[in-house]
Amino acid sequence: MDNIDNKDNIIYGKALKKLRIKNHLTQEQVAQKTGFDTKYISQMETGRYMGTIKTMLKFCEALN
């Protein structure tokens, strides 16, 4: 993974976390809404993974 992709992942992850907190949700609650594991959500929020468009859509639904 190059630095540009990693930087994008971090920006995306921070945005997910910010929206989750704004909606007063824990990672566990988001996991229940999306069907994703809490470990995966944590890895997304820290920028380790970005996910697919389908993944992003699930997050959009869960986070309004």
mmCIF file as gemmi writes it, N, C-alpha and C atoms, coordinates in Angstrom:
data_model
loop_
_atom_site.group_PDB
_atom_site.id
_atom_site.type_symbol
_atom_site.label_atom_id
_atom_site.label_alt_id
_atom_site.label_comp_id
_atom_site.label_asym_id
_atom_site.label_entity_id
_atom_site.label_seq_id
_atom_site.pdbx_PDB_ins_code
_atom_site.Cartn_x
_atom_site.Cartn_y
_atom_site.Cartn_z
_atom_site.occupancy
_atom_site.B_iso_or_equiv
_atom_site.pdbx_formal_charge
_atom_site.auth_seq_id
_atom_site.auth_asym_id
_atom_site.pdbx_PDB_model_num
ATOM 1 N N . MET Axp A 1 ? 0.852 -1.174 0 1 0 ? 1 A 1
ATOM 2 C CA . MET Axp A 1 ? 0 0 0 1 0 ? 1 A 1
ATOM 3 C C . MET Axp A 1 ? 0.9 1.239 0 1 0 ? 1 A 1
ATOM 4 N N . ASP Axp A 2 ? 0.647 2.165 -0.883 1 0 ? 2 A 1
ATOM 5 C CA . ASP Axp A 2 ? 1.485 3.357 -0.911 1 0 ? 2 A 1
ATOM 6 C C . ASP Axp A 2 ? 0.932 4.407 0.049 1 0 ? 2 A 1
ATOM 7 N N . ASN Axp A 3 ? 1.706 5.462 0.264 1 0 ? 3 A 1
ATOM 8 C CA . ASN Axp A 3 ? 1.349 6.489 1.236 1 0 ? 3 A 1
ATOM 9 C C . ASN Axp A 3 ? 0.063 7.216 0.886 1 0 ? 3 A 1
ATOM 10 N N . ILE Axp A 4 ? -0.208 7.406 -0.401 1 0 ? 4 A 1
ATOM 11 C CA . ILE Axp A 4 ? -1.426 8.109 -0.806 1 0 ? 4 A 1
ATOM 12 C C . ILE Axp A 4 ? -2.643 7.289 -0.414 1 0 ? 4 A 1
ATOM 13 N N . ASP Axp A 5 ? -2.634 6.002 -0.725 1 0 ? 5 A 1
ATOM 14 C CA . ASP Axp A 5 ? -3.76 5.138 -0.363 1 0 ? 5 A 1
ATOM 15 C C . ASP Axp A 5 ? -3.934 5.1 1.148 1 0 ? 5 A 1
ATOM 16 N N . ASN Axp A 6 ? -2.844 4.976 1.876 1 0 ? 6 A 1
ATOM 17 C CA . ASN Axp A 6 ? -2.912 4.912 3.327 1 0 ? 6 A 1
ATOM 18 C C . ASN Axp A 6 ? -3.488 6.214 3.881 1 0 ? 6 A 1
ATOM 19 N N . LYS Axp A 7 ? -3.087 7.345 3.338 1 0 ? 7 A 1
ATOM 20 C CA . LYS Axp A 7 ? -3.597 8.643 3.773 1 0 ? 7 A 1
ATOM 21 C C . LYS Axp A 7 ? -5.107 8.729 3.534 1 0 ? 7 A 1
ATOM 22 N N . ASP Axp A 8 ? -5.551 8.252 2.38 1 0 ? 8 A 1
ATOM 23 C CA . ASP Axp A 8 ? -6.983 8.229 2.077 1 0 ? 8 A 1
ATOM 24 C C . ASP Axp A 8 ? -7.73 7.34 3.059 1 0 ? 8 A 1
ATOM 25 N N . ASN Axp A 9 ? -7.146 6.185 3.383 1 0 ? 9 A 1
ATOM 26 C CA . ASN Axp A 9 ? -7.774 5.273 4.346 1 0 ? 9 A 1
ATOM 27 C C . ASN Axp A 9 ? -7.923 5.942 5.705 1 0 ? 9 A 1
ATOM 28 N N . ILE Axp A 10 ? -6.907 6.67 6.118 1 0 ? 10 A 1
ATOM 29 C CA . ILE Axp A 10 ? -6.948 7.342 7.414 1 0 ? 10 A 1
ATOM 30 C C . ILE Axp A 10 ? -8.009 8.436 7.427 1 0 ? 10 A 1
ATOM 31 N N . ILE Axp A 11 ? -8.091 9.202 6.359 1 0 ? 11 A 1
ATOM 32 C CA . ILE Axp A 11 ? -9.114 10.261 6.258 1 0 ? 11 A 1
ATOM 33 C C . ILE Axp A 11 ? -10.502 9.636 6.295 1 0 ? 11 A 1
ATOM 34 N N . TYR Axp A 12 ? -10.702 8.578 5.534 1 0 ? 12 A 1
ATOM 35 C CA . TYR Axp A 12 ? -11.982 7.879 5.493 1 0 ? 12 A 1
ATOM 36 C C . TYR Axp A 12 ? -12.327 7.313 6.873 1 0 ? 12 A 1
ATOM 37 N N . GLY Axp A 13 ? -11.352 6.688 7.502 1 0 ? 13 A 1
ATOM 38 C CA . GLY Axp A 13 ? -11.564 6.091 8.825 1 0 ? 13 A 1
ATOM 39 C C . GLY Axp A 13 ? -11.936 7.121 9.873 1 0 ? 13 A 1
ATOM 40 N N . LYS Axp A 14 ? -11.264 8.259 9.853 1 0 ? 14 A 1
ATOM 41 C CA . LYS Axp A 14 ? -11.579 9.323 10.81 1 0 ? 14 A 1
ATOM 42 C C . LYS Axp A 14 ? -12.995 9.843 10.589 1 0 ? 14 A 1
ATOM 43 N N . ALA Axp A 15 ? -13.401 9.934 9.331 1 0 ? 15 A 1
ATOM 44 C CA . ALA Axp A 15 ? -14.756 10.39 9.022 1 0 ? 15 A 1
ATOM 45 C C . ALA Axp A 15 ? -15.792 9.387 9.538 1 0 ? 15 A 1
ATOM 46 N N . LEU Axp A 16 ? -15.524 8.098 9.367 1 0 ? 16 A 1
ATOM 47 C CA . LEU Axp A 16 ? -16.437 7.071 9.883 1 0 ? 16 A 1
ATOM 48 C C . LEU Axp A 16 ? -16.579 7.178 11.398 1 0 ? 16 A 1
ATOM 49 N N . LYS Axp A 17 ? -15.446 7.301 12.063 1 0 ? 17 A 1
ATOM 50 C CA . LYS Axp A 17 ? -15.464 7.385 13.526 1 0 ? 17 A 1
ATOM 51 C C . LYS Axp A 17 ? -16.218 8.633 13.984 1 0 ? 17 A 1
ATOM 52 N N . LYS Axp A 18 ? -15.973 9.744 13.328 1 0 ? 18 A 1
ATOM 53 C CA . LYS Axp A 18 ? -16.642 11.001 13.681 1 0 ? 18 A 1
ATOM 54 C C . LYS Axp A 18 ? -18.16 10.864 13.54 1 0 ? 18 A 1
ATOM 55 N N . LEU Axp A 19 ? -18.607 10.258 12.449 1 0 ? 19 A 1
ATOM 56 C CA . LEU Axp A 19 ? -20.043 10.048 12.24 1 0 ? 19 A 1
ATOM 57 C C . LEU Axp A 19 ? -20.627 9.079 13.266 1 0 ? 19 A 1
ATOM 58 N N . ARG Axp A 20 ? -19.871 8.046 13.59 1 0 ? 20 A 1
ATOM 59 C CA . ARG Axp A 20 ? -20.334 7.074 14.58 1 0 ? 20 A 1
ATOM 60 C C . ARG Axp A 20 ? -20.536 7.751 15.931 1 0 ? 20 A 1
ATOM 61 N N . ILE Axp A 21 ? -19.565 8.551 16.33 1 0 ? 21 A 1
ATOM 62 C CA . ILE Axp A 21 ? -19.651 9.252 17.612 1 0 ? 21 A 1
ATOM 63 C C . ILE Axp A 21 ? -20.766 10.289 17.58 1 0 ? 21 A 1
ATOM 64 N N . LYS Axp A 22 ? -20.893 10.999 16.48 1 0 ? 22 A 1
ATOM 65 C CA . LYS Axp A 22 ? -21.955 12.005 16.329 1 0 ? 22 A 1
ATOM 66 C C . LYS Axp A 22 ? -23.34 11.372 16.496 1 0 ? 22 A 1
ATOM 67 N N . ASN Axp A 23 ? -23.473 10.134 16.048 1 0 ? 23 A 1
ATOM 68 C CA . ASN Axp A 23 ? -24.736 9.408 16.163 1 0 ? 23 A 1
ATOM 69 C C . ASN Axp A 23 ? -24.861 8.639 17.483 1 0 ? 23 A 1
ATOM 70 N N . HIS Axp A 24 ? -23.918 8.873 18.39 1 0 ? 24 A 1
ATOM 71 C CA . HIS Axp A 24 ? -23.931 8.249 19.721 1 0 ? 24 A 1
ATOM 72 C C . HIS Axp A 24 ? -23.993 6.723 19.637 1 0 ? 24 A 1
ATOM 73 N N . LEU Axp A 25 ? -23.176 6.165 18.743 1 0 ? 25 A 1
ATOM 74 C CA . LEU Axp A 25 ? -23.136 4.724 18.551 1 0 ? 25 A 1
ATOM 75 C C . LEU Axp A 25 ? -21.769 4.173 18.938 1 0 ? 25 A 1
ATOM 76 N N . THR Axp A 26 ? -21.777 2.986 19.512 1 0 ? 26 A 1
ATOM 77 C CA . THR Axp A 26 ? -20.526 2.276 19.768 1 0 ? 26 A 1
ATOM 78 C C . THR Axp A 26 ? -20.183 1.452 18.532 1 0 ? 26 A 1
ATOM 79 N N . GLN Axp A 27 ? -18.961 0.959 18.492 1 0 ? 27 A 1
ATOM 80 C CA . GLN Axp A 27 ? -18.581 0.079 17.388 1 0 ? 27 A 1
ATOM 81 C C . GLN Axp A 27 ? -19.453 -1.171 17.401 1 0 ? 27 A 1
ATOM 82 N N . GLU Axp A 28 ? -19.817 -1.627 18.575 1 0 ? 28 A 1
ATOM 83 C CA . GLU Axp A 28 ? -20.673 -2.801 18.696 1 0 ? 28 A 1
ATOM 84 C C . GLU Axp A 28 ? -22.055 -2.54 18.082 1 0 ? 28 A 1
ATOM 85 N N . GLN Axp A 29 ? -22.601 -1.372 18.318 1 0 ? 29 A 1
ATOM 86 C CA . GLN Axp A 29 ? -23.905 -1.03 17.738 1 0 ? 29 A 1
ATOM 87 C C . GLN Axp A 29 ? -23.826 -0.924 16.215 1 0 ? 29 A 1
ATOM 88 N N . VAL Axp A 30 ? -22.744 -0.357 15.72 1 0 ? 30 A 1
ATOM 89 C CA . VAL Axp A 30 ? -22.552 -0.27 14.267 1 0 ? 30 A 1
ATOM 90 C C . VAL Axp A 30 ? -22.393 -1.682 13.692 1 0 ? 30 A 1
ATOM 91 N N . ALA Axp A 31 ? -21.71 -2.538 14.414 1 0 ? 31 A 1
ATOM 92 C CA . ALA Axp A 31 ? -21.54 -3.922 13.972 1 0 ? 31 A 1
ATOM 93 C C . ALA Axp A 31 ? -22.895 -4.614 13.84 1 0 ? 31 A 1
ATOM 94 N N . GLN Axp A 32 ? -23.777 -4.371 14.789 1 0 ? 32 A 1
ATOM 95 C CA . GLN Axp A 32 ? -25.109 -4.973 14.734 1 0 ? 32 A 1
ATOM 96 C C . GLN Axp A 32 ? -25.898 -4.448 13.533 1 0 ? 32 A 1
ATOM 97 N N . LYS Axp A 33 ? -25.744 -3.162 13.239 1 0 ? 33 A 1
ATOM 98 C CA . LYS Axp A 33 ? -26.486 -2.552 12.121 1 0 ? 33 A 1
ATOM 99 C C . LYS Axp A 33 ? -25.936 -2.962 10.761 1 0 ? 33 A 1
ATOM 100 N N . THR Axp A 34 ? -24.623 -3.178 10.675 1 0 ? 34 A 1
ATOM 101 C CA . THR Axp A 34 ? -23.987 -3.465 9.387 1 0 ? 34 A 1
ATOM 102 C C . THR Axp A 34 ? -23.721 -4.944 9.145 1 0 ? 34 A 1
ATOM 103 N N . GLY Axp A 35 ? -23.613 -5.705 10.22 1 0 ? 35 A 1
ATOM 104 C CA . GLY Axp A 35 ? -23.239 -7.114 10.089 1 0 ? 35 A 1
ATOM 105 C C . GLY Axp A 35 ? -21.738 -7.326 10.063 1 0 ? 35 A 1
ATOM 106 N N . PHE Axp A 36 ? -20.964 -6.25 10.234 1 0 ? 36 A 1
ATOM 107 C CA . PHE Axp A 36 ? -19.509 -6.351 10.268 1 0 ? 36 A 1
ATOM 108 C C . PHE Axp A 36 ? -19.038 -6.649 11.686 1 0 ? 36 A 1
ATOM 109 N N . ASP Axp A 37 ? -17.889 -7.263 11.798 1 0 ? 37 A 1
ATOM 110 C CA . ASP Axp A 37 ? -17.265 -7.538 13.077 1 0 ? 37 A 1
ATOM 111 C C . ASP Axp A 37 ? -16.713 -6.244 13.667 1 0 ? 37 A 1
ATOM 112 N N . THR Axp A 38 ? -16.715 -6.109 14.985 1 0 ? 38 A 1
ATOM 113 C CA . THR Axp A 38 ? -16.182 -4.893 15.627 1 0 ? 38 A 1
ATOM 114 C C . THR Axp A 38 ? -14.699 -4.711 15.315 1 0 ? 38 A 1
ATOM 115 N N . LYS Axp A 39 ? -13.97 -5.804 15.177 1 0 ? 39 A 1
ATOM 116 C CA . LYS Axp A 39 ? -12.547 -5.709 14.842 1 0 ? 39 A 1
ATOM 117 C C . LYS Axp A 39 ? -12.374 -5.067 13.458 1 0 ? 39 A 1
ATOM 118 N N . TYR Axp A 40 ? -13.227 -5.453 12.516 1 0 ? 40 A 1
ATOM 119 C CA . TYR Axp A 40 ? -13.171 -4.883 11.166 1 0 ? 40 A 1
ATOM 120 C C . TYR Axp A 40 ? -13.508 -3.391 11.21 1 0 ? 40 A 1
ATOM 121 N N . ILE Axp A 41 ? -14.502 -3.024 11.987 1 0 ? 41 A 1
ATOM 122 C CA . ILE Axp A 41 ? -14.886 -1.614 12.115 1 0 ? 41 A 1
ATOM 123 C C . ILE Axp A 41 ? -13.726 -0.813 12.712 1 0 ? 41 A 1
ATOM 124 N N . SER Axp A 42 ? -13.089 -1.367 13.714 1 0 ? 42 A 1
ATOM 125 C CA . SER Axp A 42 ? -11.927 -0.71 14.311 1 0 ? 42 A 1
ATOM 126 C C . SER Axp A 42 ? -10.815 -0.516 13.286 1 0 ? 42 A 1
ATOM 127 N N . GLN Axp A 43 ? -10.574 -1.526 12.48 1 0 ? 43 A 1
ATOM 128 C CA . GLN Axp A 43 ? -9.528 -1.44 11.46 1 0 ? 43 A 1
ATOM 129 C C . GLN Axp A 43 ? -9.892 -0.412 10.39 1 0 ? 43 A 1
ATOM 130 N N . MET Axp A 44 ? -11.159 -0.288 10.096 1 0 ? 44 A 1
ATOM 131 C CA . MET Axp A 44 ? -11.596 0.735 9.137 1 0 ? 44 A 1
ATOM 132 C C . MET Axp A 44 ? -11.367 2.124 9.734 1 0 ? 44 A 1
ATOM 133 N N . GLU Axp A 45 ? -11.754 2.304 10.996 1 0 ? 45 A 1
ATOM 134 C CA . GLU Axp A 45 ? -11.635 3.613 11.639 1 0 ? 45 A 1
ATOM 135 C C . GLU Axp A 45 ? -10.188 4.047 11.813 1 0 ? 45 A 1
ATOM 136 N N . THR Axp A 46 ? -9.275 3.108 11.927 1 0 ? 46 A 1
ATOM 137 C CA . THR Axp A 46 ? -7.863 3.452 12.084 1 0 ? 46 A 1
ATOM 138 C C . THR Axp A 46 ? -7.122 3.547 10.757 1 0 ? 46 A 1
ATOM 139 N N . GLY Axp A 47 ? -7.833 3.282 9.655 1 0 ? 47 A 1
ATOM 140 C CA . GLY Axp A 47 ? -7.22 3.445 8.338 1 0 ? 47 A 1
ATOM 141 C C . GLY Axp A 47 ? -6.521 2.221 7.798 1 0 ? 47 A 1
ATOM 142 N N . ARG Axp A 48 ? -6.657 1.105 8.48 1 0 ? 48 A 1
ATOM 143 C CA . ARG Axp A 48 ? -6.006 -0.105 7.982 1 0 ? 48 A 1
ATOM 144 C C . ARG Axp A 48 ? -6.691 -0.618 6.716 1 0 ? 48 A 1
ATOM 145 N N . TYR Axp A 49 ? -8.009 -0.503 6.679 1 0 ? 49 A 1
ATOM 146 C CA . TYR Axp A 49 ? -8.783 -0.906 5.507 1 0 ? 49 A 1
ATOM 147 C C . TYR Axp A 49 ? -9.745 0.201 5.119 1 0 ? 49 A 1
ATOM 148 N N . MET Axp A 50 ? -10.111 0.236 3.848 1 0 ? 50 A 1
ATOM 149 C CA . MET Axp A 50 ? -11.106 1.198 3.397 1 0 ? 50 A 1
ATOM 150 C C . MET Axp A 50 ? -12.413 0.495 3.054 1 0 ? 50 A 1
ATOM 151 N N . GLY Axp A 51 ? -12.363 -0.674 2.505 1 0 ? 51 A 1
ATOM 152 C CA . GLY Axp A 51 ? -13.573 -1.392 2.138 1 0 ? 51 A 1
ATOM 153 C C . GLY Axp A 51 ? -14.02 -1.057 0.733 1 0 ? 51 A 1
ATOM 154 N N . THR Axp A 52 ? -15.073 -1.723 0.322 1 0 ? 52 A 1
ATOM 155 C CA . THR Axp A 52 ? -15.628 -1.542 -1.016 1 0 ? 52 A 1
ATOM 156 C C . THR Axp A 52 ? -16.751 -0.509 -0.975 1 0 ? 52 A 1
ATOM 157 N N . ILE Axp A 53 ? -17.283 -0.197 -2.123 1 0 ? 53 A 1
ATOM 158 C CA . ILE Axp A 53 ? -18.432 0.712 -2.191 1 0 ? 53 A 1
ATOM 159 C C . ILE Axp A 53 ? -19.616 0.094 -1.45 1 0 ? 53 A 1
ATOM 160 N N . LYS Axp A 54 ? -19.788 -1.198 -1.581 1 0 ? 54 A 1
ATOM 161 C CA . LYS Axp A 54 ? -20.869 -1.892 -0.869 1 0 ? 54 A 1
ATOM 162 C C . LYS Axp A 54 ? -20.698 -1.725 0.644 1 0 ? 54 A 1
ATOM 163 N N . THR Axp A 55 ? -19.464 -1.815 1.109 1 0 ? 55 A 1
ATOM 164 C CA . THR Axp A 55 ? -19.169 -1.607 2.529 1 0 ? 55 A 1
ATOM 165 C C . THR Axp A 55 ? -19.526 -0.18 2.928 1 0 ? 55 A 1
ATOM 166 N N . MET Axp A 56 ? -19.126 0.782 2.115 1 0 ? 56 A 1
ATOM 167 C CA . MET Axp A 56 ? -19.419 2.191 2.401 1 0 ? 56 A 1
ATOM 168 C C . MET Axp A 56 ? -20.921 2.426 2.485 1 0 ? 56 A 1
ATOM 169 N N . LEU Axp A 57 ? -21.691 1.802 1.605 1 0 ? 57 A 1
ATOM 170 C CA . LEU Axp A 57 ? -23.134 1.961 1.618 1 0 ? 57 A 1
ATOM 171 C C . LEU Axp A 57 ? -23.759 1.417 2.905 1 0 ? 57 A 1
ATOM 172 N N . LYS Axp A 58 ? -23.228 0.311 3.396 1 0 ? 58 A 1
ATOM 173 C CA . LYS Axp A 58 ? -23.722 -0.233 4.667 1 0 ? 58 A 1
ATOM 174 C C . LYS Axp A 58 ? -23.45 0.734 5.814 1 0 ? 58 A 1
ATOM 175 N N . PHE Axp A 59 ? -22.266 1.344 5.791 1 0 ? 59 A 1
ATOM 176 C CA . PHE Axp A 59 ? -21.949 2.335 6.811 1 0 ? 59 A 1
ATOM 177 C C . PHE Axp A 59 ? -22.857 3.557 6.688 1 0 ? 59 A 1
ATOM 178 N N . CYS Axp A 60 ? -23.113 3.979 5.465 1 0 ? 60 A 1
ATOM 179 C CA . CYS Axp A 60 ? -24.007 5.131 5.244 1 0 ? 60 A 1
ATOM 180 C C . CYS Axp A 60 ? -25.381 4.869 5.844 1 0 ? 60 A 1
ATOM 181 N N . GLU Axp A 61 ? -25.913 3.691 5.606 1 0 ? 61 A 1
ATOM 182 C CA . GLU Axp A 61 ? -27.221 3.341 6.161 1 0 ? 61 A 1
ATOM 183 C C . GLU Axp A 61 ? -27.194 3.317 7.689 1 0 ? 61 A 1
ATOM 184 N N . ALA Axp A 62 ? -26.145 2.722 8.253 1 0 ? 62 A 1
ATOM 185 C CA . ALA Axp A 62 ? -26.044 2.601 9.711 1 0 ? 62 A 1
ATOM 186 C C . ALA Axp A 62 ? -25.839 3.951 10.385 1 0 ? 62 A 1
ATOM 187 N N . LEU Axp A 63 ? -25.14 4.857 9.707 1 0 ? 63 A 1
ATOM 188 C CA . LEU Axp A 63 ? -24.783 6.141 10.322 1 0 ? 63 A 1
ATOM 189 C C . LEU Axp A 63 ? -25.67 7.295 9.841 1 0 ? 63 A 1
ATOM 190 N N . ASN Axp A 64 ? -26.71 6.959 9.088 1 0 ? 64 A 1
ATOM 191 C CA . ASN Axp A 64 ? -27.652 7.952 8.56 1 0 ? 64 A 1
ATOM 192 C C . ASN Axp A 64 ? -26.981 8.965 7.659 1 0 ? 64 A 1
